[in-house]
Amino acid sequence: MWTCRNCSAQSEVAEEVCPSCGSVEVELTAADELATTVAGTVFEDGSTEFDLSSLPDPAPAIVECFIAVSEAEASAVANRLRDLGISVQVTHDADDRGDPVHRVRVPFVDLGRALAVVDLLHRRR
């Protein structure tokens, strides 16, 4: 966020010129200043950009896509997702009342496909 020093207008989008009064006297927030500083950093090897290729790939985030009422339902959904090449994790635990909860989880990158499959399975009921 920035604030115009001339007319005190504020904007979420960093502007070089105030859209309200046309002034170039803008004041950046601390976060914007930090981002500008990091963006202008010169590293030991003389480069000015981060080399992300050296970072390890993060593990895929696993997210919940379905809560089944029974272990059989969880297994059926999981098997259908596996048939489509989606990695699946099924967990069995209990809710606050002690009732069993069967959760079907998939990698975040497959969530859209998994939810579409779950939706189709429920429409067929």
C-alpha positions as CSV (number, residue, x, y, z in Angstrom):
1,M,0.0,0.0,0.0
2,W,1.2,3.5,-0.6
3,T,0.1,7.0,0.4
4,C,0.4,10.2,-1.8
5,R,2.4,12.8,0.1
6,N,0.6,15.6,-1.8
7,C,-3.1,14.6,-1.4
8,S,-3.0,11.7,1.1
9,A,-4.8,9.4,-1.3
10,Q,-4.1,5.7,-0.6
11,S,-4.0,2.7,-2.9
12,E,-3.4,-1.1,-2.6
13,V,-1.6,-1.1,-5.9
14,A,1.8,0.5,-5.9
15,E,1.8,3.4,-8.3
16,E,4.6,5.7,-9.4
17,V,2.2,8.5,-10.0
18,C,-0.8,9.3,-7.8
19,P,-4.0,8.7,-9.9
20,S,-5.9,11.3,-7.8
21,C,-3.6,14.3,-8.2
22,G,-0.8,13.3,-10.6
23,S,1.9,13.8,-8.0
24,V,5.1,11.6,-8.0
25,E,5.5,12.1,-4.3
26,V,4.3,8.7,-3.0
27,E,5.2,6.9,0.2
28,L,5.5,3.2,0.3
29,T,4.6,1.0,3.3
30,A,7.3,-0.9,5.1
31,A,6.3,-4.1,3.2
32,D,6.6,-2.4,-0.2
33,E,10.0,-1.0,0.8
34,L,11.2,-4.4,1.9
35,A,10.0,-5.9,-1.4
36,T,11.8,-3.2,-3.3
37,T,15.0,-3.7,-1.3
38,V,14.9,-7.5,-1.9
39,A,14.2,-7.0,-5.6
40,G,17.2,-4.8,-5.9
41,T,19.6,-7.1,-4.0
42,V,22.9,-8.1,-5.6
43,F,24.0,-11.5,-4.4
44,E,27.6,-12.8,-3.8
45,D,27.8,-14.2,-7.4
46,G,26.9,-10.8,-8.8
47,S,23.4,-11.9,-9.9
48,T,20.3,-9.9,-9.0
49,E,17.7,-12.7,-9.1
50,F,16.9,-15.6,-6.9
51,D,18.0,-19.0,-8.2
52,L,15.0,-21.2,-7.4
53,S,16.4,-24.2,-9.3
54,S,18.7,-25.0,-6.4
55,L,15.8,-25.3,-3.9
56,P,14.3,-28.8,-3.3
57,D,10.8,-29.4,-4.6
58,P,8.4,-29.2,-1.7
59,A,6.3,-32.3,-0.9
60,P,2.9,-32.1,-2.4
61,A,0.4,-30.7,0.0
62,I,-2.3,-33.2,0.9
63,V,-5.8,-31.8,1.3
64,E,-9.1,-33.3,2.3
65,C,-11.5,-33.9,-0.6
66,F,-14.2,-36.1,1.0
67,I,-15.6,-37.2,4.4
68,A,-17.3,-40.5,4.2
69,V,-20.0,-41.9,6.5
70,S,-18.5,-45.4,6.5
71,E,-15.2,-47.1,5.9
72,A,-16.8,-48.8,2.8
73,E,-17.8,-45.5,1.3
74,A,-14.3,-44.1,1.9
75,S,-12.7,-47.1,0.3
76,A,-15.0,-46.9,-2.7
77,V,-14.2,-43.3,-3.3
78,A,-10.5,-43.9,-2.8
79,N,-10.5,-46.8,-5.2
80,R,-12.2,-44.8,-7.9
81,L,-9.7,-41.9,-7.5
82,R,-6.8,-44.4,-7.7
83,D,-8.3,-45.9,-10.9
84,L,-7.9,-42.4,-12.4
85,G,-4.3,-42.1,-11.3
86,I,-4.8,-39.9,-8.3
87,S,-2.8,-40.6,-5.2
88,V,-5.1,-41.1,-2.2
89,Q,-4.7,-41.2,1.5
90,V,-7.6,-42.5,3.7
91,T,-7.6,-41.8,7.4
92,H,-9.9,-43.0,10.1
93,D,-10.4,-41.1,13.3
94,A,-13.1,-39.9,15.6
95,D,-15.0,-36.6,15.9
96,D,-15.7,-34.7,19.2
97,R,-18.5,-37.1,20.1
98,G,-16.4,-40.2,19.4
99,D,-18.2,-41.1,16.2
100,P,-15.9,-42.5,13.4
101,V,-14.8,-40.1,10.7
102,H,-13.3,-41.4,7.4
103,R,-11.4,-38.8,5.5
104,V,-10.2,-39.1,1.9
105,R,-7.2,-36.9,1.1
106,V,-5.5,-36.1,-2.2
107,P,-2.5,-34.0,-3.3
108,F,-3.6,-30.3,-3.7
109,V,-2.7,-30.4,-7.4
110,D,-5.3,-33.2,-8.0
111,L,-8.0,-31.6,-5.8
112,G,-10.1,-30.2,-8.7
113,R,-10.2,-33.6,-10.5
114,A,-10.9,-35.4,-7.2
115,L,-13.8,-33.1,-6.3
116,A,-15.3,-33.6,-9.8
117,V,-15.1,-37.4,-9.4
118,V,-16.7,-37.2,-5.9
119,D,-19.5,-35.0,-7.4
120,L,-20.2,-37.5,-10.1
121,L,-20.3,-40.4,-7.7
122,H,-22.8,-38.5,-5.5
123,R,-25.0,-37.6,-8.5
124,R,-25.3,-41.3,-9.5
125,R,-26.8,-42.2,-6.1
